[in-house]
Amino acid sequence: MSDTTLRIISSMATRQLLAEGSTAFTQAHGTPVALEAVGGVDAAKRVQAGEAFDVVVLASGAIDELLRSGRAVAGSRTDLVRSGVSVAVRAGAPRPDISSEEALKAALLAAPTIGYSTGPSGTHLLRTFERWGVAETLRARTVQAPPGVPVGTMVADGRVALGFQQLSELMNLPGIDVVGPLPPEVQILTVFSGAVCATAAQPAAARAWLDFMASPAMAEAKRRHGMDPA
């Protein structure tokens, strides 16, 4: 890896978007980018442990934790995308009605197994079960994907019947059908943000990359990858 290579770590939800954006950034600025995408929990731990990266991209709450601990540079948080959660079934399986909160609740109660992620969408989903009063009923049927493992792969191989994750992580996965987004009443919107790491060897290039990723030039790519500009 060149001394001028920008090192970026992110969670899986933004992986494909950041890869496309980084290629465009390198073409425009000449700075090579090395992107590593892992489970968000693992990414945050590695940055907290002081591993050397120039930029970190995670759910905004995790970025704020890194800012509070001094592992990300104060004032560098840059909101990049808003990402919603969708529902997937195995390819060819019947698609449940999820058009309303009541329909989604009925689909969940009818599902033999339910998959969710370790990220903020998974936390919110479990809170929704509690609010509905069905958490105990569904507990034995819910399966949390290990960090870095897409929920969609668990749907594709039959480990779970219904999968919940960011649309960007379900799109284009083989072996599944995306039923659609959660209904508006219970939709889970996560803002993914970037920040300059305290360990950054190239803070100026890191800020330039964040500015590029937040620019209107990336808006179409964000929508194509199932997200909206923040």
C-alpha positions, -999 to 999 in steps of 0.1 A, spaced: 0 0 0 14 34 -10 22 60 17 -4 82 0 -32 57 1 -62 68 21 -73 41 45 -110 39 52 -130 15 74 -168 12 72 -197 -10 81 -212 -32 55 -243 -12 47 -224 15 27 -197 -8 13 -208 -8 -24 -215 29 -24 -182 38 -8 -163 16 -32 -179 33 -62 -174 68 -47 -138 60 -38 -130 50 -74 -145 83 -86 -126 102 -59 -93 86 -70 -100 95 -107 -108 131 -97 -80 137 -71 -54 111 -79 -54 98 -43 -56 60 -40 -81 46 -15 -81 13 4 -116 6 18 -122 -21 44 -159 -30 51 -166 -51 82 -194 -54 107 -202 -20 123 -195 -33 158 -161 -46 148 -152 -14 129 -160 8 159 -140 -15 182 -109 -13 159 -111 25 157 -116 28 195 -85 5 199 -64 30 179 -59 11 147 -46 35 120 -73 47 96 -79 80 79 -117 79 78 -144 59 95 -180 55 82 -206 41 105 -241 48 118 -241 84 132 -246 72 168 -214 51 165 -195 81 150 -207 103 179 -192 77 203 -159 79 185 -160 117 187 -167 117 224 -138 93 231 -114 114 210 -109 86 184 -124 108 157 -115 144 151 -139 170 166 -160 188 140 -153 163 112 -186 144 113 -201 145 79 -235 129 73 -235 110 40 -267 90 36 -301 81 51 -308 44 48 -341 25 54 -348 -11 63 -365 -36 39 -378 -71 43 -366 -101 23 -378 -137 17 -361 -166 0 -362 -164 -38 -396 -177 -50 -412 -179 -15 -446 -163 -9 -443 -126 -2 -462 -115 29 -482 -84 31 -461 -57 49 -481 -27 36 -491 -15 71 -480 -18 107 -508 -44 114 -499 -64 83 -462 -64 92 -471 -76 127 -492 -104 114 -465 -114 89 -440 -116 118 -463 -136 140 -468 -161 111 -431 -164 103 -413 -195 116 -380 -176 118 -369 -140 116 -334 -126 109 -321 -92 120 -287 -75 121 -264 -63 149 -267 -27 137 -292 0 147 -319 -14 126 -318 -47 146 -320 -28 179 -350 -8 166 -368 -39 154 -365 -55 188 -379 -24 204 -408 -25 180 -415 -61 191 -416 -49 227 -439 -20 219 -463 -44 201 -462 -68 231 -449 -97 211 -412 -98 221 -416 -129 242 -437 -147 216 -411 -140 189 -379 -144 210 -373 -181 202 -378 -174 165 -354 -145 161 -319 -150 149 -293 -123 150 -268 -124 121 -232 -124 133 -213 -91 127 -204 -88 90 -228 -115 79 -256 -101 57 -290 -111 69 -299 -118 32 -275 -148 31 -293 -163 61 -326 -159 41 -310 -173 10 -298 -205 27 -330 -211 46 -318 -203 81 -345 -176 84 -378 -171 66 -380 -133 69 -350 -111 69 -348 -74 80 -318 -52 70 -308 -20 53 -320 -21 17 -285 -14 5 -273 -47 21 -302 -68 6 -301 -54 -29 -284 -77 -55 -279 -106 -31 -285 -139 -49 -312 -162 -36 -336 -137 -21 -365 -115 -31 -369 -81 -15 -405 -78 -5 -403 -40 1 -395 -14 27 -410 -13 62 -443 6 63 -438 43 72 -453 39 107 -424 16 117 -397 25 91 -362 26 106 -341 53 91 -304 53 99 -280 81 91 -246 69 81 -218 95 87 -181 97 82 -154 113 103 -117 118 102 -99 94 125 -75 107 152 -49 83 137 -52 98 102 -19 101 84 -36 123 57 -63 144 75 -66 169 45 -72 141 20 -96 125 45 -116 157 46 -115 160 8 -129 124 5 -157 132 30 -166 164 11 -167 144 -22 -189 117 -7 -213 143 7 -214 163 -26 -244 164 -50 -222 145 -75 -228 114 -54 -266 118 -50 -275 95 -80 -252 68 -69 -266 69 -33 -301 64 -47 -290 36 -70 -275 18 -39 -309 20 -20 -301 51 1 -309 88 0 -285 117 4 -283 129 41 
